[in-house]
Each structure stands twice: as structure tokens, then as C-alpha cells.
Amino acid sequence: MALTPKKVFGFLLFLCSGWLSAQQTDATYTKRVLESSEIDFLFSYYSQDGDNAAVTGGEGTEELTDATSTVVLRLPMNENDILTVDVGLSAYTSASSSNVNPLDGTNLNVTPFDASSGESRRDQLVYINPTYQHSSDDRNSIWSVNGYFSNEYDYVSVGFGGSYTRLFNQKNTELTVSARVFLDKWDAIYPIELRGGFFDDRIEGNGVYNPVFTEFDSENRNSYSVSLNFSQILSKRLQGALFADVVSQNGLLSTPFQRVYFGDVDDFFIDDFQLADDVERLPDSRLKLPLGGRLNYYLNDFVVLRSYYRFYWDDWGIVSHTASIETPIKLSDKFTVYPNYRYYNQTAADYFFPKEVALSTFEFYTSDFDLSDYDAHQYGIGVQYKDILGKAQILSFGLKSIDVRFNQYDRSNGLSASIVTLGTTFVGN
């Protein structure tokens, strides 16, 4: 029998009611970590455009839209334990990725600045991320374990991890240590002109198009991270936090379908579309070190200042700085607005070269502008509605909050993006 969303939702509600009923028979009362089940429904719509697509060697349309739906279910297993299940679906349409094969559509003239009309312009990602959390009776220790699985047309990711949190100094100080592992695998898809047996009588250029290209030997990518987070209540109005991460990656860190054009190789075209000289080649290891902190100041009952800074370094040559500020302003008991601003800059990776700057004799090269030097500004605003009593009802769940946000993102290299997010939280009664 097929499981429909309605049946799954009903079964989860049955489990929730069973756990809640069982707790009512306990002889002694212990305050639960989570008093009742909660469900978050999240939706976001993202849109971007630019002229530096990595799929077409750093020159071409970056137009992309993405719609993501997420459901997060938090279930109290008993007084001390919580099971959280995060499930999501992301569907996107990309003019850039459509040009992995620009010839599969009906375009009369092939160009990197137009999307192919073929099916390669669409894809979707699905994921599930369960987490089990246990708190000690005195609520000063928290353990958690989590898993992760995601799948899209050319990439599968499996992850797992855990964390330990210790609260002390009358819960004014908190220290968290966590670790995660991701074991991923590409199903490498290369630009159409680099695949075996490719031929097209429209190719124009000086001589014969015959790129020196070899496929990657391995399609695995592994990532390992360890994180340390320390937070401290400094006064009645001030709270601070420091964090540090160590991330190590190895395996296929290149993206197989991102083209590179060399400065010492003749150019070949089909219409206005330049054929690849190779795909990007990056080292098979990478070490990342982000360090940062947060500082929150409660100005009064109506205004909070939230600041954030992060320094980042990796052994590919990128150094970046991120700074942001958000100022929640409480308009009433139910409504809060969140104006925010974020600034980011980074240096270029050692292996980044704009179109036709890298030479065929180089060992590593990419024309992905995500690895170039640039500055970025992001600014936005959010509105949150809270109903502490959960008066609005859907089935047996009361509405706890609604959160709507809009952010605009602009890079100095021309990429521009906007995102709208909608989040709702319901609590079981």
C-alpha cells in the first residue's frame, strides 16, 4: 500500500499523542526539555543572475531560480529526549547548468548567454536529516547524534555526526564540541563536447577540434569537520560567543561539468558557443579554518543588537572576512521586525583564472567566480508574528509563529540575487 503524505502525517500525530498520553501516567513530574511536539513548515524562493557562469568558462548567464520546501518535526520522546526530523525538497531551473549540453534544445543560435531549452536545465534535490538529542536530568549536559542523506541527479551525500554540550556557571556558560563526516559521490557528467563519440559538423575553428581531456579517476568526495563553540552571558544585557571549526576535504573537489578555456590553445565554436579546452582541475585536498564570534546586546525591552564576525582561511589561498548586524525591533507582544545587513569579502584562490588566462601547462585551474576575489553586500528585513497561546488551530496543532524575510545580495563581480523565505511553527496541544 502506498504511503501518502496524509497517512504519514496522521501516523506521526498518532505517535505524538501516544507519547504524550504515556507521560501522564508518570508518578513524579520532571519538566520536559520539549513540552509538546512542534512542526516547522519552511519555504524559500531564490533567484539570481549574472554573466560569469563557471559552466561556460567564466563567461555566460548565471540565471537560476530555486524553490525549497522543508518540514522540521520535533518530537519529545520522554522528559529528556527529543527526536528531530528535517526533510526537504529543492527544485531549481538553471540557465547555467542547462549549458552542460547547450545542443539539446531548440535554440537556433547557440550562445553561453542563453539557456538551452533542453531538460538539463532542471533538477531537484531531496534530503533527510534526523537528529536525536538527550539532556541530563539537571539539564547541564546535552548529547546529540545526527544523520544526513541527500540526492540529486549527479551527486549523492551521506553524513553522520554528533555533539556534546556542557552548561556550567549556573547555565551562564556553555561549551559545545561537535563533529561531522560526509561521504559523497559524484556521478560525473562532463560538457557534451568532451564526451566520447561527440561530433558536430557545425564546429568552426583553426584546424581540428581535439582537446586533450581525461576523465577523473575517482568520483568520491569526503569531508570531515570538528567544531568548538563557547558562549557566555557577560551581563544582564550582553551575551557573547566564540566559535572555531576545522574542516578537511579530500577526493574529487573539482566540478566535472565546469569548463576552462586556455590562453595558449586555439578556439573552436558552434555558433557563438565556445567549446571547452578542459574542465576545472583542483587539488584533491583542502583544509578550511573558520574562526568567529557573536555579540548580542539587549538595548531595552524593544530593541536587540546582534552582531557577527567570521575570519576564514584555507590552503587554496582564500582569505575572507564576514561581518553582519541584525536589529530585532519589537513592535508589540506579537510583532517583531528584523532589519539586517551583511558584508563579505574574499581573496582569490591560487587556481582561479578568468577566461583564456590559464595555460594548458598548468596543473590546476578554474574559472569559477565563486573562487575569485570579490566583495558582497546583503541587506534585508524580516517580520515575525508570535502567538504564544497558539490560538489559531490546524488539526490538533496551534500556530506558534510566522516569519517572513526578504534579502537582497549583490557581488562586485556582477552577481545579483534575492531570496524570500516563509516559516511557520506549530505546537501540539
N, C-alpha and C positions, 0 to 999 in steps of 0.2 A: 504493500500500500504506500503510495507516495505521501511524503510529509509536506504539507502546505504550511506557509508562514502562519496561518491562523491556528493550525494544530500545534505547531511548535510553541507559539506564544501562549496558548491555553495550557499546554503541558508545563511550561515554566511557571505560570501563575499557580498551577496546582502544587508544584513543588514548593513555591514560596509559602502558600497557605499551610502546607503540611509542616514545614519547618517552624512557622510562627505558632501554630497550634501546639506543637510539641514543647515549645519553650514555656508555654503557660502552665505546664504541669510541674515545673521545677519547684522544689521546696524552698530554695533560697534564691534571692534575686541578685544578679550581677548585671550591672549596666553594660549593655552590648556596645561593641565597637561601632556597629551599624544597627540602628534601631529597627529599620524595616528596609525592604527591597527598594532599589532605585533603578530607574531606566533613563538613560540619556538617548535622545534622538538628535543626531547632528547631520547637517547638510551644508555643503560649501560649493560655490561655483567660482572657478578660477579662469581668467582669460589673460593671455599675454600676446605680445607682438614685438618684432624686432627684425634686424636684417643680417644677423651673424650666425646662422644655423650651422651647428657642427656637422650635421648630416651631409651638408653640401660644402664642407671645407671651410667654414667660417664666413661664407657669403651666401645669403639666401633667407627666405622667410622663416621666422620663428613663431608664426601664428599657431596658437594652441588654446584649446578650451578643455576644461576638466570639471566634471560633476562628481562629487563624492558623497555617499551616504554612509553613515556609521550608526550602529546601535551598540551602546555600552550598558550591560546588565550587571548590577552589583547585588549579590545575594548574601544575607547573613546566614552562615551555616550553623552557628551557635553564638554564644556570648563573645567568643574570642576570634572567630574565623570569618573571613569574607572571601567569596569567590566572585571574581570579576571576569566577564567575558566580553571582549571587544571585537566586533565583527564589522567589516566594511567592504564596500564595493566602489571602485573608482572607474569611471568610463570617460575616455578622452578622445578628442579628434585633433590630430596634429598635422598641420601642413608640412612641418619639417620631416617627421618620420615617414610621411607618405612618399617622400622623395628618396627613400631607400631604393625604391623601384619607381622612378618617375615615368616609366614607359607603360605602366599597367592600366592607365586610364584612357580617356578620350581626348586629351589635350591636343590641339592642332599644332601648337608650338611648345616644345618642352623647355622650361626655364626654372632655375632654382628659386625664383621669387613667386612662383605659383605652386599651389598644392596639386599633386597628382589626384585625379578623381577616382583612383583605384581603391580597393578595400584596405590597403596597407595604411591608410590614413586614420584608421580607427583601432582601438584596443581597449581592454579593460583589465583591471587588477582587482583580485579578491584576496582578503586576508582574514585571519582569525588570531586573536592574541589573548589567551586565557591567563589569569593571574590568581594564585591562591595566597592569601595573607593570614598570618597568625599573630595575635598580640598576647603578651603575657598577662597574667591576672592583674598585675599592678600597672599595666599599660606603659611600662617603661622600656619594653623590648618588642620589636616587630620584625618578624621574618616573612619573607615572601619568595615564591618561585613563580616563574612565568615561562610560557612557550610562545612561539610565533610561527606562522606559516603564511606565505603569500605566493600567488601565482599570476603571471601574465604570459603573453604569447611567447616570449623568448627568455624568460627568467623565472626561476623558482628559488625561494628563500625559506630556509628552516632555521629557527633560532630558539634559544633557551637561555635562562639566566636566573639570578636570584639576588636578594639584597638582605641586609641586616641593618636595622635602625635602633639606636640606643638613645633614650632620653634621660637626662640627669639634671642636677641642679634645680630640683623642683620643676622639671619639664621646661626650664628656660633655655636649656642647651640640647641640641640634637645633632647626632652624628650618624651618617648613613654610608655604608660601604656596599657597592653593588658590582656585579659582573655579568656580562652578556657575551654570547657566542652566536654568530650567524654563519651557516654553511650554505652557500649559494651556488647555483649552477646556471650558466648561460646555455641557451640553445642558439649558438652563434648564427646570426643572419648577416650576410655581407652585402654591400652595394651590388645591384644587379649586374653591373659590368665586370665585376671581379669574380663572378661565379663561373664554374666550369661550363664550357659549351656556349658561352654568350657570343652572339653575332648580331650585328645590325648594319645593313647596307647604307645607312644614313650617316655613319661616322665620317667626320671631316677632320683633317689634320695633316701634319707634315710626316709622311711615312705611314707605318702600320701601328695601330694601337696594340701594344703587347706589354702591359705592365708587369713588373717583377713583383709578384704577390704570392705570399704563402699564408695559409690559414694558421690560426693559433693552435698550438699543441694541446693545451689544456683549456677547459671551459669552466673550471671551478674558481670560486672566489670565497675566501674565508675571512671573517672579521672577528676580532677579539677586543673587548673593552673592559676596563676597570675604572670605576668612578668613586670619588670621595666627596661627600657633601657635608659641610659643617654650618649650622645655623645657630644664632644666639639672639635672645631677647636682651637688648642693651639697656633699655629703659621702658617706661610705660608707653612711650611714643615711637621708639626706634627699634627696628629689628634688622639684623644683618645676616648674610650668608656668604660662604666661600665654597667654591667647587673646583675640582681638578679631575681631568679624565686622561687616560692613556688608551689610545686606540691603535691597534696593529692590524694591517690588512695584508693578505698575500694571495697570489693567484692571478686570474685574468682581471686586471684593473682597467684595461682598455675597453672601450665600447666598440664592438666589432663592425657596426654599420656607419661609423663616423669617418668621412672621407678626409684625406690630406692631399694637397697639391704641392709638388716640389718646384723650386725655382730653377733647377737645372735639368728639367725634363720637358719635352715638347708637349703642347696642349692638344687635346682631342675633344671634339664636341659632337653631340647630337642636337641639332637646332641650337638653342642658346645654353644648353646644359653641358657643363664640362665634366668629362669622365675622370674618375679617380685615378691618381697615381698610386695610392696605397690607402690603408685605413690607419687610424691613430695607433701609435705604439708607445706604451707607457711602461715603466718598471713594474715588476711583478711583486713589489712590496711597497708599503707606505706606512709611516709612523706619524700619528697625529697627536698633538698635545694642546688641548684647550684648557685655559685657566680663567676663572672669572669670579664675579661676586654680585650680590644683590644688596640693596639698602632700601628699606621701606620706612617712611616717616609718616606717622599719623598726625596730621596738622591739627585737626579737630574732628568733631563728630560727622562732618560733612565731606572732608577732603583728605585723601591719602596720596602721598607721593611715592611712586615705585620706580626705582632706578636700577639699571642693569649694565654691567660691563663684562666683556669677554675678550681675552687675548688668545690668538690661535697661531700655532706654528706647526709646519710639517716638513718632512725631509725631501719634499719635491720643490721646496723653495717658496712656498706660500706663507706669508705672514699677514694676519688680518686683525682688525680691531672692530668690535661691535659695541655700540652704546645706545641705550634706549631709555625712555621715560614714559610712564603712564600715570595719569592722574584721575583716579576714580572720584567722581563728584556725586554725592548722594543728594538727589533732589527731593526725595521723600522716603518714607519707610519702604516703599515698593520699587521706586525707580532710581537707577544709578546710570550715569553716563561715563564713558571711558575714552577721553581723548588720549592719543598716544603718538609717539614719534620714535623712529629707529634710524640710526646712521651706521653704515658699514663701509669699510674699505679693505682692499687686499692688494698685495703684490702679485705679479705673475709667476706661475710655475716655471721652473727652469726649462721645461719642454714645450712651452707654448710658443707657437709661431703663427702669425697671420698668414693668409692665403699666399702661396708661392714664395714664402721666405725660407722655410726649411729646405734642406738639401737631402738628396737621396742617400748620401753617405752617412747621415746622422743615425744614431742608434734609436733614439726616442724622439717623438714629435706628436703634437696635437694642434688642431686649430679650433678647439672648443673654448669659446669665450668665457665660459664659467671658470676657466683656469687662467684668464688674462688678468691684468691689473685694471681695477675699476673702483669707483665709489658708487654707493647706492643710498637712496633715501626712501624710507617707508613712513607713511603717515596715515592715520585713520581715526575712527571713532566707533564706539560701541554703546549700545543701550541694553541694560538688563532690567528685567521685571522679576521681582521675587514675591511669592505668595507663601509665606511661612506656614500658614494653616492648611494649604492645599485645598482651597475651597472648590476650585474648578476640577471636575472629575472626568476621567476617561476610564471606563470599566471600574476596576477597584483601585485605580491609581489617581492620586491627586497631583495637580500641577504645582511644582515647587519653584521653577524659574524658567524664564525665556531670555535668551541672549542673542542679540543681532549685532553683527560687526561688519564694517567695511574698511578695507585697507587698500591704499594705492602704493605701488612700488615702482621706482624709476632708477635705472642704472645710467652711469655716464657713458656707456658704450651703446646706448640706444634702446636697450630692452625696457619695455614698459608692461606692467601687469597690474591687475586689480583682482581682489577676492572679496566675496560676500559670504559670510557664514551665519548660519542659524542653528542655535542649540536650545533644546528643551530638556528639562529634567522633571521626571515624575516619581513620586514616592508612594509606596504601598501603604494602604490604610488598614 
